[in-house]
Amino acid sequence: MITGWTSIILLSNTTFNLEIKELISKMYLNQKNFIVNVKDLSILLVKDANERFSEKNLDIIRFNNEKSN
């Protein structure tokens, strides 16, 4: 509904055209930044998981080595 209304207003060339276009541009940039931030967060979460799992595996190996001795 808002998309249609916005399209009609932009086609009508009203006094708020510039403000509407600026706001749409900001919305697009925020959406783009959000996607980039989600990607960066995902990378950090994978790095954290890899680090924790490798530490856990080292602890298991140490435990098994101590148990064998």
Secondary structure, DSSP 8 states (H G I E B T S, - for coil): -HHHHHHHHHHHT-TTHHHHHHHHHHHHHHHHHHHHHHHHHHHHHHHHHHHHHHHHHHHHHHHHHHHH-
